[in-house]
């Protein structure tokens, strides 16, 4: 039985090693916000940073800021800041575009690396844009690879020698069910398939260890637990071993080896930057960059423990007070099986 | 001979019907800025608008703002504001993603509408990302359509019954050479080919009449003459007659007919929204939205006349003062043949 008394809750708060972190956010008075999954609250410092971007970088310094404010490296700099949150090296993550577009890029790259295999595996009820983008991709690839959706507990069995890539969301957007990233990645690799992990509902909320799991590709959004603001730019991960081989079809000038040579022929950058496409929104990227400072020195293990304890409490209170009104439980009661 | 005396210039300024428009921009003291082609100056009102987005919409109202601040319709609202600047109907233009990504979408849609034709025609020396995106697209399409670059004065001759789509930049980014949009569009249509116009270097600087020219598709950036800020979102145009047939491969949830039904299968929106992909950056979109107010009531014919006169003066002064130092002329001396 989990204690649910106010006294007990206040005692937990008093002993909370993460309590001070709350001060890093600019929460509106009197609001208890539980919608981080849709839009994170405003971290302190972001408003000032945006003001600097507008007043000094844009208004005063104008195009000089591409160099003086290092706008040009924002995708890599923000990527490097996200990397430790997902168990990646600094140069394996880049900030770019939207989650949907990033999914297209990495899934297309994976299909090309596994040309001749005809299946893209995902699960029914995955976050819709993931399925839609895979439908668009497979329809575009002609008969090369078709999307097949398989129930989550049958995915490992469904992966075979004809599977090009498995595309799954690490933490489910409705149930918070969490996949065993390592087990599925290993099962895919055993059959020669690649894996794309959508980390939109895990990054910043649960510890993620992409390299520990041997992951190939990952994507994620910036506006949920990373608190980058409404429609913040997304990010993507490509394991270093794939940098030289990953070819994606959205070959824009920011993915070019020498974008400012302005030559006619595309040559992909040798590193993660080959996943970039067009010009970065500096306003949006700067907000996300600043927001990520809220994670400075945060122990993700402690954060995970707190999140699990709070959800346990919430479930207990729901059971105690709300179930009689017909409120049910969509998520797992086993803390280790669910995200945040 | 164009007069170049200071007196004459000051007289022109005194009689300039557009003089008051300069006050709509927050120019840094003492700066003469001629780099609008790379990054427009900050329009007044934008800083305040961004502040409202951060402080009220994001910080205070949080996810309610999708409805209360109408974030959900930003792509359509900003598109409708751009439409009159390019001779389109309000519901033929939408703000989305980057110019590069928009090019991929409309060129892919055009190729699919003209399946079986094997050529995508563009010009060598076109803005690099346009060529790169077409290379990425054609490489992904397999043997369906390959990019062929043809010198600008031979383009009409090169269009044949095997041409799927012609992709050209209306005003060239280096020389400011301007294509005759109507003549080329007509020549393409005569052979059953479609045309994509890149308006990045024309929108907001020269009058553009997409529907007058019978155009099929167009794209353009938001950070140059539209002054939307560094890396502002881009826009795209699809002629109404193509709305039901244009199928693009980046089928993200914001292009879905009912994005919030969260169903597994993609169904394209019946209108221009089918060209949307992922979540819009609200910060970036709001800056562009506010910046577009600088065009309120501006007569593009007068603006064009002023721009031509200023370039004529600049050419005359260059000839008078700079040519002896080896400075040459890249653009046409005929005002009607060049953009801004």
Interface residues (C-beta under 8 A of the other chain):
Chain A: X26 X28 X31 X33 X35 X38 X39 X41 X42 X46 X47 X50 X51 X53 X54 X55 X57 X58 X59 X60 X62 X63 X65 X66 X71 X97 X98 X99 X100 X101 X104 X108 X124 X125 X126 X128 X129 X131 X132 X133 X135 X136 X137 X139 X140 X141 X142 X149 X221 X223 X229 X230 X231 X232 X233 X234 X248 X249 X250 X251 X252 X253 X254 X255 X256 X259 X262 X263 X264 X265 X266 X277 X278 X279 X280 X281 X282 X283 X284 X285 X287
Chain B: X26 X28 X31 X33 X35 X38 X39 X41 X42 X46 X47 X50 X51 X53 X54 X55 X57 X58 X59 X60 X62 X63 X65 X66 X71 X97 X98 X99 X100 X101 X104 X108 X124 X125 X126 X128 X129 X131 X132 X133 X135 X136 X137 X139 X140 X141 X142 X149 X221 X223 X229 X230 X231 X232 X233 X234 X248 X249 X250 X251 X252 X253 X254 X255 X256 X259 X262 X263 X264 X265 X266 X277 X278 X279 X280 X281 X282 X283 X284 X285 X287
